[in-house]
Amino acid sequence: MELIEMKDIKKDYFLGETVVHALRGVDLTIEREEFVAIWGPSGSGKTTLLNLVGAIDEASSGQLFIEGQEVKKLSDDRQTELRNRAIGFIFQGFNLIPVLSALENVMLPLEIKGASFSNAREAALGRLDEVGLSDFVRHRPDKLSGGQRQRVAIARALVMNPPLVIADEPTANLDSETSHKIIELMRDLNEKEKTTFIFSTHDPRLLDQVKRLVRLEDGMILDGGNEK
Amino acid sequence: MIKWIKIALRNILKNKRRSFVTLLAIAMGFAAVSLFGGYTDNTYKGLRNSAVRGEGLGHLTIYKEGWLEKGKIDPDKYMFSQEELQRISDLAEEDEDVILATPRLYISGLVSNGRTSTIFLANGVIPRDEKTIRGAWASFRPVKGEGLDEKKSYGVEMGEDLAKHLDLKPGGYGVIMATTLDGQMNALDIEVAGVYDTGSDATNDKYIRVPFTFAQSLYDTEKADRVVVLLDSWNNTEAARKRLLGKLSENGLNCEIKTWNELSLFYSKVKGMFDMIFMFIFSIVFIIVIMSVVNTMGMAVLERTREIGTLRALGLKRRGVSLLFAIEGAMLGFLGTILGIVLNVIVWAVIRVAHPTYIPPGISTAVPLIVNLVPQSMLTLTVFLILLSLIAAIMPARRAARQNVVDALGHV
């Protein structure tokens, strides 16, 4: 069974009387363990596509299946549970909770699920160690550099051991050296833990690290199945 | 849950100034309501004592059925005979809450010093029972002179202003006149055995206390118009009334029983006025607390829209988001009331030390301003304000929870 299956997905936005066609009939299948980049210029529909795959937005038409379940048919609570269990998010702006330490931020998805404090803490410490932040567990986000914050976000995305991690422009706010390190880290985790990664970027320098590239332009996939 | 409490607390501390203003509004509201509640508690206690002990109403007054409606037209018919008085007294004193049941006869007429006359209202009481009823009140408003005495049947206690008008002092003599129950004019000599302050301008120039037998002699009767019952606690008033009414009825005595608060017009009026003022203050505090919490939580929701989007993306359900903000609101209420309790205690202590006094309207002497600390009321108010803050936070919290995740994440 495919991890993600999109069938003729369309997404329109209404800006007053103007209709913006963000996605114009996308068919995309993503298997488990893939490391996929969604590449395209600004306004091509990358973020919209990732939002739909992440079940945080609803398509105007078409069908989206995650682990075989049609997302549209799930209630808001079931979609939320699906996100918590099966999808890790890495945001462009890191989106860490400012009043929580790095460790508490990483523990958050587990605590939302209802895991005990000790289990959540143990798992979070393990993930922070993997991303090289063992010495920064007590630091709050405002005391961390951009690269460190994104590492915390990666640890948080992985702490539930989800089959899928979605990263929307994860390197957009980072310098090129840090960007490469972040993509390398994601790649390592993909290979080591077999977690599927889908990330969007418009930086061509990062593309040599991906296994599969999906090119998007004007809301349509131009090139979707390239194995590099 | 601990995690959400931790997040709520840290967010409150993060916006120190805004949170402090909200906490101060809740605290001042709490202190205002609690202090006024403490003041009315003491006032009600004083008025209750004044009615039960000072006015000598006791806790219950038993009348023959029909007395209150037609007693003035045909008093003899609606008064208790000696035999009835004995039975009522015996039945009442069987009750475990009853300390005393004593007959009374209210009389009115003219009192004279030999040169000038004026009207009077008098209460015919059994001196030893009156002492029991007055209890500690006697030392609060002591009688100047010897006071009523069983052995001196013509010795009376007179209101201060009435004694002043008639130029009578303890030891002075006068005459009181009234019509008997048969309609004959009767007059008896009196000796002013004591002078007392009734506590009210309206009664100080009219009231006299006379021995019960003296009142009977003046009205030429062996009857009494009422029986006053003193209970061990005012809290038992209603229950005792029900029991007594049942017991009297079972024994063929058709009576009406009035409670002290029904008879004390002054108490009822003052309580009505204070209750209204309390509701007014409470309503203002209610609005201030709601507005402050709604404003603070509304700002918090607006500022933390992206955070809400993130939490929703990480798997927090809508009700989880609502809960998070509701906890924050409740915590504001909790911390605000804690601060309110501190403020309350400080003001209470200052009043205790400064010991201010004032003369209330209609009262003849200055009374101290006393504010009671009423733990039960404070606890109720604390719970109420926490719930109020929680409810006030629910509105913005629901708005936060309803937001579209993508819109929330894209919020700048």
Contacts between the chains, C-beta under 8 A, distances in Angstrom:
chain1	res1	chain2	res2	distance
A	51	B	406	5.2
A	54	B	313	6.9
A	56	B	309	8.0
A	56	B	312	7.4
A	56	B	313	5.4
A	56	B	405	4.1
A	56	B	406	5.5
A	56	B	409	7.2
A	57	B	404	7.8
A	57	B	405	7.2
A	57	B	406	4.6
A	76	B	317	7.7
A	76	B	318	6.6
A	77	B	317	5.5
A	77	B	318	7.8
A	80	B	312	6.9
A	80	B	315	5.6
A	80	B	316	7.1
A	80	B	317	4.9
A	80	B	318	7.8
A	81	B	315	6.7
A	81	B	317	7.9
A	83	B	313	6.2
A	83	B	314	7.2
A	83	B	315	5.0
A	84	B	314	6.6
A	84	B	315	2.3
A	84	B	316	7.9
A	85	B	315	7.3
A	89	B	310	7.9
A	89	B	313	5.0
A	89	B	314	6.9
A	91	B	310	7.2
A	91	B	409	7.2
A	93	B	306	7.7
A	95	B	306	6.4
A	95	B	307	7.7
A	95	B	309	7.7
A	95	B	310	4.2
A	95	B	313	7.9
A	95	B	409	7.2
A	97	B	7	7.1
A	97	B	307	6.0
A	97	B	310	7.0
A	97	B	311	7.6
A	98	B	14	7.5
A	98	B	307	7.6
A	99	B	7	6.1
A	99	B	10	3.8
A	99	B	11	5.7
A	99	B	14	5.8
A	100	B	7	6.9
A	100	B	10	7.6
A	104	B	3	7.6
A	104	B	6	7.9
A	107	B	3	7.8
A	108	B	3	7.6
A	108	B	311	7.8
A	108	B	314	6.1
A	109	B	314	5.0
A	109	B	315	6.0
A	111	B	3	5.0
A	112	B	311	7.7
A	112	B	314	6.1
A	112	B	315	4.9
A	112	B	316	5.1
A	112	B	320	7.0
A	113	B	315	6.8
A	117	B	2	7.6
A	156	B	314	7.5
